[in-house]
Amino acid sequence: MDRGIPGSGNRGRLTVDVRHHGDSLVATPDGELDHHTEALLREPLEQGVAEGYSRLIVDCAQLEFCDSTGLNVLLGARLKAEAAGGGVHLAGMRPVVARVFEITGMTALFTIHPDLESALGGVAGT
């Protein structure tokens, strides 16, 4: 059952909603993830691992832009989650964001799901 948690913040171009779903932490960034906004996603992901949520799901359906700083945030979260026995799952990437992951080869480093429902069910996509 979802337990709503207030969003972690807003810096104009990005808001991040954070909630728990079973043993997973679900972060939903909405807007642009870059060097100005990266802390809004990094902090709740790190806090989630610190609280024992090693399975992190980032619902990317509302993510409009992700630069190299955003990729580094996700890589850092991946390392921490894997050290705790879990991982980072990405769900519902828009084509413009998915392209950044494809170009950089990052698709091989994350479990990618077509949508949040699939990520919550644990069904990997292509």
C-alpha positions as CSV (number, residue, x, y, z in Angstrom):
1,M,0.0,0.0,0.0
2,D,1.3,3.5,-0.8
3,R,2.1,5.8,2.0
4,G,2.3,9.3,0.7
5,I,5.2,11.4,1.8
6,P,5.4,15.2,1.0
7,G,7.5,16.0,-2.0
8,S,11.1,16.8,-1.3
9,G,11.2,20.2,-2.9
10,N,10.9,22.6,-5.8
11,R,13.5,24.8,-7.4
12,G,11.3,26.1,-10.2
13,R,12.3,23.6,-12.9
14,L,12.0,20.4,-10.9
15,T,9.8,18.9,-8.3
16,V,10.2,15.5,-6.8
17,D,7.5,13.5,-5.2
18,V,8.7,10.8,-2.9
19,R,6.6,7.9,-1.5
20,H,7.1,4.4,-0.2
21,H,5.4,1.4,-1.8
22,G,6.1,-1.8,0.1
23,D,9.8,-2.3,0.3
24,S,10.5,0.3,-2.5
25,L,11.1,4.0,-2.4
26,V,9.4,5.7,-5.4
27,A,10.8,9.1,-6.5
28,T,8.9,10.9,-9.3
29,P,10.9,13.9,-10.7
30,D,8.8,16.3,-12.7
31,G,10.7,18.8,-14.9
32,E,14.4,19.2,-15.7
33,L,17.1,17.3,-13.8
34,D,20.4,19.2,-14.2
35,H,23.2,20.7,-12.1
36,H,20.8,23.3,-10.6
37,T,18.2,20.7,-9.5
38,E,20.2,17.5,-8.8
39,A,20.0,17.7,-5.0
40,L,16.2,17.5,-5.2
41,L,16.5,13.9,-6.5
42,R,19.9,12.9,-4.9
43,E,18.9,13.7,-1.3
44,P,15.7,11.6,-1.1
45,L,17.4,8.7,-2.9
46,E,20.3,8.8,-0.5
47,Q,17.9,9.1,2.5
48,G,15.8,6.2,1.2
49,V,18.9,3.9,1.2
50,A,19.9,5.2,4.7
51,E,16.4,4.3,5.9
52,G,16.7,0.8,4.5
53,Y,15.0,1.1,1.1
54,S,17.5,-0.6,-1.1
55,R,15.0,-0.9,-4.0
56,L,14.7,2.6,-5.6
57,I,12.3,3.3,-8.4
58,V,12.6,6.5,-10.3
59,D,9.4,7.2,-12.2
60,C,10.7,9.2,-15.2
61,A,7.3,9.7,-16.9
62,Q,7.4,13.5,-16.1
63,L,11.1,14.0,-16.5
64,E,11.6,16.4,-19.4
65,F,15.4,16.7,-19.4
66,C,18.4,15.0,-17.8
67,D,22.0,16.1,-18.3
68,S,25.2,14.4,-17.2
69,T,24.7,15.7,-13.6
70,G,21.4,13.8,-13.5
71,L,23.0,10.7,-14.8
72,N,25.7,11.0,-12.1
73,V,22.9,11.3,-9.4
74,L,21.4,8.0,-10.7
75,L,24.8,6.3,-10.8
76,G,25.5,7.3,-7.3
77,A,22.1,6.0,-6.1
78,R,22.8,2.8,-8.0
79,L,26.1,2.2,-6.2
80,K,24.5,2.9,-2.8
81,A,21.5,0.8,-3.5
82,E,23.6,-2.1,-4.8
83,A,25.9,-1.9,-1.7
84,A,22.7,-2.4,0.4
85,G,21.6,-5.4,-1.7
86,G,19.2,-3.6,-4.0
87,G,19.2,-1.5,-7.1
88,V,17.7,1.4,-9.1
89,H,14.8,0.8,-11.4
90,L,13.9,3.4,-14.0
91,A,10.3,3.6,-15.3
92,G,8.4,5.4,-18.0
93,M,11.3,7.3,-19.7
94,R,10.2,9.8,-22.3
95,P,12.1,9.3,-25.7
96,V,14.2,12.4,-25.2
97,V,15.5,11.2,-21.8
98,A,15.8,7.6,-23.0
99,R,18.0,8.8,-25.8
100,V,20.5,10.2,-23.3
101,F,20.7,6.9,-21.6
102,E,21.2,5.0,-24.9
103,I,23.9,7.4,-26.2
104,T,25.9,7.1,-23.0
105,G,25.4,3.3,-22.6
106,M,23.7,3.8,-19.3
107,T,20.8,1.5,-20.3
108,A,23.0,-1.4,-19.5
109,L,23.5,-0.2,-15.9
110,F,19.9,0.1,-14.8
111,T,16.8,-2.1,-14.8
112,I,14.4,-0.2,-17.2
113,H,10.6,-0.6,-17.1
114,P,8.1,0.7,-19.6
115,D,6.0,2.3,-16.8
116,L,5.7,2.6,-13.0
117,E,3.2,-0.2,-12.8
118,S,5.7,-2.6,-14.3
119,A,8.5,-1.4,-12.0
120,L,6.3,-1.9,-9.0
121,G,5.5,-5.4,-10.2
122,G,9.1,-6.2,-10.9
123,V,8.7,-6.9,-14.7
124,A,11.7,-5.6,-16.6
125,G,11.2,-3.9,-20.0
126,T,13.4,-3.4,-22.9
